[in-house]
Amino acid sequence: MKSRVRELREARGWSQAQLGERLEVSRQTINAVETGKYDPSLPLAFRIAREFGEPIESIFLFEDVS
């Protein structure tokens, strides 16, 4: 799944560690979400969306690989 987390985080001038603190997850989790190595749980996706003030579907872009 692609995400706009890096784009949105950088636009606010936040480091991965700062965003992790705001969301109560590690910097490594933020990195994994940004690089597509980890799809966040639904509760975490909602927290990310709320933090950026955007709907989940505008942050996480589903790619159908079939």
Beta strands, then each sheet from edge to edge (+ up, - down):
strand 1: 2-3
strand 2: 60-61
sheet 1: 1+ 2-
end
